[in-house]
Amino acid sequence: MRFKADEIASVISEELTNFRAAVDTRETGRVLEVGDGIARCYGLSEVMAGELVDFPAANVKGVAFNLEESSVSVIILGDYLQVTEGMEVRTTGELLSVPVGPALIGRVVDPLGNPIDGKGPVITTHRRPVESPAAGIVDRQPVKQPLQTGIKAIDAMTPVGRGQRELIIGDRKTGKTAIALDTIINQKDNPEGERVICVYVACGQMESKIAGVVERLREAGAMEYTIVVVSSSSDPAPLQYYAPYAGTAMAEYFMYEQGMDTLCVYDDLSKQASAYRQLSLLVRRPPGREAYPGDVFYCHSRLLERSAKLAEKWVIVPGDAKDADVTADWGVNAASHPTEKRQPGAAGKVYVGPGEMGGRDQAKHDLKSFPGHKIAKVPGSGGSLTALPIIETLEGEVSAYIPTNVISITDGQIYLQPDLKNAGILPAVDVGISVSRVGGNAQIAAMKDKRVAGGLKLTLAQFRELEAFAQLGTELDPATQKQLDRGQRMVEILKQGQYKPMHVLDQIMIIYAGNSGALDKVDRRKVKAWEEQFTKFMKEQAPEARALLAKEKKITDDVAKALDAALAAFGPQFKA
């Protein structure tokens, strides 16, 4: 055999060039004791708080939860019965992360991202840490784009905006999950390019209920844009604690990386707080009010602060540039122009914010100085994460510890009243206590109009006052009786069946009809039939009025005339 010295020399030379001296160092320790999902370990003096640790002999991982003077308390993610006293434990140098990306859409996974729907593995190369910092003030912009829930009582009086955190609170069996599911199902009405990616986090719920939720979403076609993260009541407390953070990380991928609008439902955070209390007591952290740890507020605030409306970023680029190639540096020009040769304005400046003299309007103004150019949105900017946390109260006690904590963190709450549910008013939204701190900014102009939602709250407030007065049996004058009758019909209008979200245009037309007095002579028991027939009439026999409303997005004189004419034409056709 002949050896080719030059080939051998070149191979050795290449190996020496590519050689990188790296030492893989890991701390190892031993398990001192284990029980109830917590392992107390010795020898991990350099471990980070929240670091992922490995129990190689048990093929189980854990998270460093409590760093003590002589030991580390590790919460075990998985079957803690496999971990035994004296077993070796190793640090990994990594924080807990979950798989993210489009591959998870339509799947049901556990809080670690493992599929549990029997559809095979989730194949994705993207991962995000479960815990990550929230976007800063500079990176945000005001919430002004509505997230339609499809529920008249909410879209009209307590609207939700994209990037908002709106709490759903109420006793058990008052319809909290139903509102969240209707909101997810209603996102199917959005155009394909504007569809909201939804994440439903089931935390501490019964497996039978979760199975029903998944099946309902599948029947409605909502699983096409939904990820379900499941940590049932039978799962260990660590998984229930991490489930909301894992769901948020999955939604954040689409917000930060894709610039998309996302929605995250946490059902419910009361169970997560209980799981956190259990973990804290097991690692012997000092208990506070109601035995919750002192940082239970921070547990929820750092979760919900991650919801945001990110600022849109705009740059001026050549007219033939592809939008997908735009970068946040200064557009596609970066590849062809050195830094010192950049043109002022077109090269280098990033315009931050939406219109109304924000970044986009400034970019349009500066564009006049650069013929042959255009403004382009930086990919990945302008996304949003809307949070709908759910809290369960006991006997309507909204002033309890966890409810008041979450109320103070969120941007409003939808309170569901058991008495309203018992009276047959569904959804049982208590208009007096429910509030949205974004308000009319999260509504289209047509809904805000005083002839629609603008006058609805006043009508209902006056009705509640008159209703209480009328119960005294006092004889009422005709004007008061008329006001009472109209209020009763408006209450009937706001009733809505479960899993029947309504398009915002239909909501506007129906509420407009109620406020204009078109239902004053309709029997209260026939209001629902009137509503169904009127909606069908507007789609089939008066589509031009509906199309005009969709085009204008506000109640102009022409829109009002078209709606009044349609109402007049529909009146004789109504079959009670």
N, C-alpha and C positions, 0 to 999 in steps of 0.2 A: 504494500500500500504506500502510495506517495502522498506526502503532506504538502499542501500549498501554503508556504509560509506567509505570503502576502495576504491571503484570505483570512488566515488565523489571526494575523496581526490586526487586520481591519475590524474583525469581530471583537477582539479584546479591547481595541481602542474605543469602539462604540459602547461596549459595556461600561468601560471606565468613565466615558463621557456622561452616560445616563445614570451612573450610580449616585444614589442619594443616601447618605448615612442617616437613618432615622431609627430611633429607639421607641418601640411601643411600650410605654409604661402604664401599668394599671395597678391600683391598690387592691389588695385582697384582705379580707377579714373573715370573721367567723360569726355564726348566728349564736347568740347567747340564749335567747328564748323566743318562742313564737306562739302566737295564739290570736284568735279573732281577726285574722288578716293582717296583723302587725308583727314584724320581726325586729327584735332589738339586736343590733350587730355591733361587734367590737373590731377595731383595727382600721376603720375607714376615716382616718384623721383629715384627709384632704378632700373629702367628698363635698360637692356643692349642694346647696338647698335645691330640691326639685330635680336632682340628677337621677338619671336612670341607672339602676344597678342590676346585676345579673346573678342569678343562682344557677350556675351551670349544671349541677347535678340534678336539679329539679326541673330544668328547662322552663323556668319561670322568671319574670322580671318584676322589679319593684321600683318605687320612687322614694328617695330620701326625704322624709317628711319633717322629722324633728332632729335637729343637730344638738346633741347634749355634750356635756363635758367629757365623758368617758365612753359614750356609745352613740349610736345613730338609730333612730326609729324609722323603719322602712315599711311603707304600706305596699302590700303584695298585690300585684295586678294579675289575678288568676287564681288557681287552686292553691290556697295557702297550706292545705294539708300535705302537699308534696314537699314542703320546706320543713326540715327537721333541725333540732338543736345540734350545734357543732358543724353544720354544713358551711362550705366555703361560699363567700359572696364577693363579687368583683365590681369595681366601678367601671363605667363605660365612657365617661367624659362627654356624654350626650344628655340633652334634655328630652323629656317625653315629647314625642311627635306622632302625628297621624298621617296616613296617606290622604292626598287631596287631588282634585282634578276632575275633568269631565267623566272619567271612568266610574265615579261614584254615583252619578245621576241615575236615578231609577233603582238604586240598591238599598238594602236594609243592612246596616252594619252595627257592630258594637262600638263602645267608646274608644277602642284601640284601632278601629278601622277594619276589623276582621269581618268578612261577610257572614251573615247568619240567615240568608234567604235561600240557600241551596242553589244559587245560580253560578257557582264557580268562584275562583279568586278574583280580586279587584286588581287589575293590571294597570299600574301607574308608576311613573318615576318621580312624581312630585310628592313632597312631604312638607308639612308646616308644624312648628312647635305648638303644643296645646296651649301654652301660656305665651302671650306676646303683648307688647305695649300697645296702647290705643293710639290712634292718629292724633297729632297735636292740633292746636287751634289753627295754626297757619295752613295746615293741610286740609282744612274743612271749609265748607261753604254752607250758607243757610239752607234749611230744609224748605223747599218750595214746590216740589213735585209730588202730587198725590199718589198714594198706594191704595188703590180702590179695593175695599173689602167685599163689595157686592151686597153689603147689608145697609139698608136705608137708614136705620137709626144711628149707625156709626158714621157712614160717609157724609150724612147731612149735619150731624150735631157734634160728634167727637172725631173729626177726620184724622187719618193717619198719613203722615208724609214719609217719603223714601229717605231713610236715615234716622227716623224718629224711634224712640223707645216708648211704646204704649203698653201699659200694664193691663192685663185682664184679670179682674179680682172678683171673687164671690164664693159663696158656700159650695159644697159639693152638690153635684147634680143640678146646677143652675145653667149649664150650657156654655161653660168656658171653652172647652175643647171644640165644641161645635162652631163657635165664632172663629177660632184659629183655622179649623179645617175649611170653612167657607171661604176664608181669605185666601188660603192656598189654592183652592179649586178655582176661585175667581181670576187668578192670574193667567188662566188658560185663554182668557179673552184678549190678552195683550198680543200685538203682532209678534211674529217669530223673532225678529231682531231685538225686540224690547221686552221679551219675556223675563220675568223675575225668577231667579233660581231660588228655590225654597229648601230650607232644612228644618225638619221636624224632629225635635229632641224629646224623646219619651224618657222621663227620669222618674224612676220609682213607681211606674204604673203597672197594673196587672197585665200579664202577658195576653190574656184574652182580649182586653181592651185595645192593646197595641195591635194585635192581629186584625181586629175590626177596623181600626184606623187605616192601616196599610191597605186593606181590601177596599175600603171606601175610596181612598185616593186612587187606587188602581182602576176601579170602576169608572171614576170621573175622568180618567186620562191624565191625572195630575202627577203621576209618577214619572212622566216624561221629563219633568223639570224639578223633581223633588228628591232629596236625600233623607232617609230616615235613620236616625241614630237612636239605638235602643239600649236602655239600661233598666231592666224591669225590677219590680220589687223583690224578686228572688235573687238578684245579682248582689255581689258583695258591695259594701258601702263605698270603697274606693272607686269602683266603676260608676256608681250613681253620682259621686262627687265630681268626677272628671267629664261626665257625659256632656254637660252644657259647654264646657271649654272646648271639647273636641268638635262639637257641632259648629261652634263659632269659627274655629280654625278652618273647617271645610268651606264655610261661607266666605271667609276672608280671602281665600284663594281667588274666587271669582271677582271679588271687589277690587283687590289690589292688583292682581295679575291680568285680569280680563277687562277691568273697568265696567263690570256689569252691576245691575241692581240685584240685591239678594234680600231674602227674608228669613229670619230665624225665629222659630217658635220654641219656647222652653216650657215644657209641660211635665212637671211644674217645679218652680224653684223652692217651694215649701219642702218638697221631698229632698232636694239637694241640700238645703240647710240642715235638715235632720241627719242626712248622711255625714255632713261635715261635723256636726255636733258629736256623732258617734265616733268618728275618727279622732277628734280632738280629745275626747274623754279617754279613749283607749291609749293614747300616747301621753296621758296625764297632763294635758294643758289645763290651766286653771279655768274653771267654768265661770260664766257671767250670768246675765239675766236669762231666765228660763233654761239655764244650763248650757246655753250656746257659748262658744268661745268669744273672746273679746273682739276678734277681727272678723266676725261673720258679716258685718257691713261691708268690709273690704272684699270679702269673698264674692259678693254680688256686684259691688260697684266696679271692680276691675273687669268683670265679665261684661256688664252692660255698657261700660264706657267704650268698648271696642266697636259698638254700633255707631256709624257716622255716615254723613254725606261728604264724600271726598271732593275736593276742589277740582274743577275742570282746568286743564292746562292746554293752551293754544300756542301755536307757533306759525310764523309766516314762512312758506316754502314755495319752491317753483311750481308753476301751474300744472306741470306734467308729472309731479311727484306722486307716488303711490301713498295713500294714507297709512297703509300698514308699515311703511318704512320710516315713518316720522319718529324722531327720538326727542327726548326731553332736553337734549343739549341745546340745539338750535335748529332742528329740522334736518332734512336730508342733505342740506348744504354741507354738513360737517365732513362728509366724505370727499368733497371736491374742492373745498376752500380751506386753506390753513387758517389758524386762529387769527394771525396778524392781518389777514386779508378780508376778514368778515365785513360784510356791509352792516352799517348800524341799523338796528330795528329788525330787519329780516334775518340777520344772522346773530344769534346769541340771546335774544330776548324771549322769555317765556311769559305769556300772559295768563295770569291765574284768575279764575273765577268765571261765572256765567255772564249773561247779558245784563241789561239795565245799568250801563256804564261800568260793568265789571270787566274782566279780562277779555272776553270775546268782543265786546264793543270797542275796547281800546285797540284790539288787533285789527278790527275792521277799519278803524280810523287811520291807523298807521299803514294799512295795506295800500292806500291811495298813493303812497310814495314809492311803491314797488310794482310797476306794471309787469304783467306776466306771472305774477305770483298769486297765491291763495292762502287762506288760513286753514289750518288743519288741527284737529284735536289730537293730543298726544295719547297714544294707545295706553290703556290701563288707568287713565285719569278719569275722575268724575263718577266712579262707582259708588255704591251705597250698601249699607247693611242695616236693615230695619229689624228691630227686636220686638217680639210680642211675648214678654214673660207672663207666665200664669202663676197666680198665688191663690191658694185655697184658704178661706177663712172659716172660723168656727162660730156659728150662730151670728154671722154678720159682723163680727168684731174686727173692723178695719183698723182699729187703733192698737192692735197687738204688735209685738216686737218686729217680727219679720215683715208683715204687711206694711208697717210704717217705714221701715228701712227701704223697701223696694219702691214705695210711693215717692219717697224723697229723692230717689236716684233717677226715676223715669221722667218722661216728658208729658205725663198725663196718665189717666186710668179710666178704664171702662168697668164700671161697677154693676154687677148683676145681682138683682134684688130677688130673693126667694119669694116674697109676697107677690111680686109681679108675675113670676112663673106660675105660682099657684092660682093666680087670677086668669091664666090663659094668655098672658101677654108674652110672646116670644119673638125675638130675643128679649130677655128680661132686663134690658138696659135701663138703669136708673139715671134719668137725664139730669137730675138735680146734683148728684154726687160725681157723675162722670164728667171728665174734662180733657181737652187736648190743648197743651200749652203751645202747640204750633198753630192751632186754630185755622182761620181762613186761608193762611198761606199754603195749606195742604189741600186746597179745594180749587177746582176750576172755576172760572168767573161765573158760569151759569149756575152752579150750585150755591155760590156765595150770594147770589142776587136776593134782594129782600123779598121778592115774589116766590122764592123757593126756600132754601134753608135759612136765609137771613131772617125770615119772619116766623120760622117754624118753632124755634125755642120760645119766643115770646107767646105764640099761640098756645103752646103746651103749658107754659108756666101759668098763664091766665086761666087755662082750663082746669088745672089742678086746684087752683085757688077757688074757682067757682064751684067745682065739684064738691069740695069740702063744705062750702056754704050751702049748696043745694041739698046736702044730706040732712040739714036741719028741718027740711020740710017747708021752707019759706016759699011763698009764691014768687015766681020770677017774672020780670018784665020781658017783652018780646025780644029786645036786643040782647039781653043776658042769656035768654034761652037759646037764641040763635048761635051765640058764641059758644055755649055749652055743647050744642049739637055738633058744631063744626069741630070742636076739640075732640069729641068722641070719634068722629070719622077720621081725624088725623091720627089718633091712637091706633085705629084699625088699619090705616095705611101703613104704619110702621111695623105692624106684625109681619112676620116672614117665616116661612118654613125652613127647616134644617136642610142643608145641602142644596139650597136653591138661591145661590147668589144672583143678583140682578145687575145688569149693565148700568153704568152711571147715567147714560142718556135716558133709559127707562125710568130710573129713580127720579131724575129731574122733572120729567114730564108728569109723572104721577103726583109728586109733591106740589108742582105748579098747579095741577088740576084741583087738588085739595084746597090750596090756599085761595084759589080764584072762586071757590064756591060751587064748582061743578058737581060736587058730591053731596051738597046740602040736602037734596031731595031724594038721595039714594038711601035705602034702608041700611042701618048699621050692619046687619047680618049679611047684606049683599055686597059690601064694599070689596071683599076679596074677589068675588066673581066679576065685579065692575073692573077691577084692576087688571085681571087676566085678559078680559075681552078688550079693554082699551089698549093694552100693550100689543096685542095681536092686530088690532085695527091700525095702530100707528105704523106697524111694520109692513102690513099688506095693502092698506087702502090710503094711507097718508105718509108714504115714505119720504116725500119731498120735505115735509115739515121736520121729520127726524134727521134727514140729511143736512138741512139748513142749520139745525142746532149743533150737529156734529162738526160742521164747518166753522161756524161762528164761535162756538164754545162759550157763548154768553147770551143773555136774554136781551137781544136788541129789539127795536120796535117791530122789525120784520119777523123775527122769530116769535115774538109775543102774538102778532096777528095770525101767523100760521098755526100756532098752538090753539089759539082761541077758536079759529075756524074749524080745526080738527075736532075740538071738544064739542062744538055746536053740531057738527055733522055726526059725531058718534052718539050723542044723546038719544035720538030716536031709535038707534040700532041696538041699544043695550037691552039684553034679555035677562030680566031678573030671575 
